[in-house]
Amino acid sequence: MNRIIRIIFLDILKNKIILAYTIILGILSWSSFGLEDNSAKGLLTILNIILFTVPLVSILFATIYLYNSSEFIELLLSQPIKRKKIWLSLFLGLSLSMILAFFIGAGIPLLVYSADSVGLMMLVVGCLISLVFVALAFLSSILTRDKSKGIGIAIMSWLYFALLFDGIVLFLLFQFSDYPIEKAMVAVTALSPIDLARIQILLQLDASAMMGYTGAIFKNSFGTSLGLLISFLLLCSWVIIPFFISLIKFKNKDL
């Protein structure tokens, strides 16, 4: 298993897309801090990168990589190796490479310019978001053999979580504005990993009005360590549940 992880990890590190992703993250992160007099403005810029760019690249790259590695996966299946180990090795190899790219590109500037609770939280959340969308990529790729459909599912997943979810929440709030549904919106927030990632930062950074309505509600309701713990556990569940579902499907799938 360790050998498979190492092979996948080294193969991905040689990929030009990952190198470009790391360089672009580095340019955006260093320039965000270098061009702003206040580090808080740089943090908000990096937060937007974490909420939109990191999920998109993670889910798209992982989905395409899995489809392009279908022959390699079939070769592994012909060996006396359990399917669980193969799928887990692929996940760990992809996840480690995406986390390393994020750490080099955005993590180092965060540690240099904001080595406090906010910077460390953004670093942890960025790594978790990478894991979440790699897990969603595994689920997208196992749902269909058609590469174009799988990539389409991945893109639609990102669009929903990054853009549509807050719009749906706002629509529901306007439709039911006569009812006290703010507490219910806290539970609805658990249905979006990007909103959960936003909340992790909001509990450290006082910018709730700028970061979305659901985040503001959650901050007002759980602006303590309890809210931090709940949102962290929910975000971790977004890694475990999609990957576990994809593992079950992979174990039962006829390749």
N, C-alpha and C positions, 0 to 999 in steps of 0.2 A: 504493500500500500504506500509506504513512504517513497519507494522508487517511482511509482506512478505519479505521485504528487510532485516529485522533483522534476520529472520529465515534462509534465504539463506546465509547471511554474517557469522553468527555464525556457520552454518554447514560447510562452506568452511574453516573457521579458524581451525576447528578440523581435517581437511583433512591432512594426513601425507605428501602428495605430496607438498602442500603449505608450510608446515613446513620445508620440505627438501629444497625446492626452496629458502626460506628465509635464511636458514642456509648456503647454498652454495653461495648465493649472498654475504652474510656477510663475509664468509671466503675469497672469491675472492677479495672483496673490501678492507677489512682490510689488507690483505696480499699485495695487489697492492701498497698501500701507505706505509706499514711498511717495505717492502723489497727494496723500491726505495728511493734514496737520494733526488731526484727531484720529487716534487708532480705532475709536468706536465706529467711525465711518467706514474704515477698512474692514472691520468685522462684519458690518452689514452687507458689504459687497461680497465677502467670502461666504456669508450665510446664504445669499441668493445663488451663489455657485453650488453650494452644497444641496440646496433644495431643488435645483433645476438641472444643472449640467451633470453633476455626479450621477444622479439616478438614470438620466438618459444614456450616458455613455456606458454605464455598468450593465444595464439591461440589454442594450443593443449589441454591445461587443460580446457579452456572454452568450446570447442567443445565437448570433452568427457563428461564434466559435464552436458551439456544440453541434450545429448542423454541418459545419465544415469538418468536424472531427468524427463524423459518423463511421467512416472506414476504420479509424483507430479504435473506436469503441467496439465495433464488431470484431476486430482482431483481439481485443482484450477479452471479449465474451467467449471467444474460442479457446481461451486458456482456462485452467482450473482455478479461476478467481471468482469469488462470490460477487453477484451483481451489486450488492450493498456497498462493498469495498470500492468497486469501480466508480459508482455514482458519487460516493462520498469523496473519493480521491479527486474526481473532476471538480467537485464543488470547492474543495479546499484549495486546489491549485489555482482555480480562477479567482476565488475570494482573496487569497494571499497576494496575488499579483495586482488586483484592483486596489486593495488596501495599501500596498507598497507604493503604487503610483500616486494615490491620493496623499499619502504621508510625505513623499518627496516633493510633490508639487505644491500642496497647500499646508501640510502639517508643519514643515520646517519654518515657513514664514510665520505661522501662528505661534510657534514656540519662541521665535526670536522677538516678535513685536508684542505678543500678548500672552506671556507665560503666567496667566492667572487662571481663575476658575472658569471664566468665559472662554478663553482660548483652549483650555484643556477639554471643556465640554464640547466645543465645536469640533475638535479633533476626534473625540470619541464618537460623536454623532455622525460625522462624515464617514468614519469607518463602518458604523452600523448601517447607514443608508446604502453604502456599497454592498454590504452583505445582503440586505433586504432585496435589492433589485437584481443581484446575481441569483438569489433564490427564486424570484419571480421569473427570471429568464429560464431557469431550469424547468419550471412549471410550464411556461409558454412553449418551450421546445418539445416537451414530452406529450403535449396535447395533440399534436399533429405532425405527420411526416413531411408535409408540404412546407418547404423553407419559407416561401413568401407569406403563407398564412401564419407561420410561427413568428416571423418578424413583425407582421401586422398586429398580432396579438400583443407583442411586446411594446410596440409603439402606442397602441391604444391604451394599454395599462399605464404607461407613463403619462399620456395625455389626461387620463382620468384622474390620477392621483395628483399631478402637478397643476392642472388647470381647471378641470371640471368639478372637482369635489367641493371646493370652497364656493363655487357658483351654485351648486345644488343646495348646500347648507344655507346660503343666503336666501335662496328662493323659498326654502321651507320656513325660514325665520320670518320672511315677509308674509307668507301665506297664513302662518299661525301666530302672527304678532300679538293677537289678543289673548294668547294663552301663555302661561309661564313655562316655556320649553327650554330655557337656557340651560338648566341642569341636564336635560335630555341631550342637548348638543354636546355635552362633555362626553357622553357615551358614544355618540355618533363619531366623534373625533377619532376614536380607536379604529375606525374603518379606513383610515388613511395614514400610512407610515410617514409621508412627508409632513403632514400636520403634526404628528407625534414628534418628529425631529425638530420642527419649528418650536414646539412647546418646550423641548429640552433646553433650547437656547433662551426662550422667553423667561424661563424661571431663573435665569442668570442675568439676562440683559433686559433692562427696562425700556422695551420698544414695542410693547404689545399692540399699540394702535397701528403701527406700520406693518405688522407681520401677519395680519389676517384676523378675521372675526372669531373663528373657532379658537385660535391661540389666545386671544384676549379673554374669552370666556373661561378657558381652562386656567389661565393665570389668576383670574379673579376668584375662581372656585378653589384652586389648589396651589396657591402661591407659597407653598412650603416644601419641605423635604418629602412629604407624602406624595405630592403631585409629581415630583421628580422621580420617585421610585415607581409609581404607577405607570407613568409614561415610558420609563425605561423598560419595564417588564413587558409592556404592550409592544414596544418596538422590537424587542427580542423575539416575541411571539411571531412577528411578521417575518422573521428569518426562519424560525423552526417549522411553522405550519406549512408554508408553500413548499419548502424543501422536502418535508416529510410526505406530502401528497405526491410530489413528483417521484420520490423514491418508491412509493407503493406502485405507482403506474409503471415505472421503469422495471421493477421486479416482475411485474405481470405482463409486460408488453412483449409481443412476439416480433423480434427483430430478424 
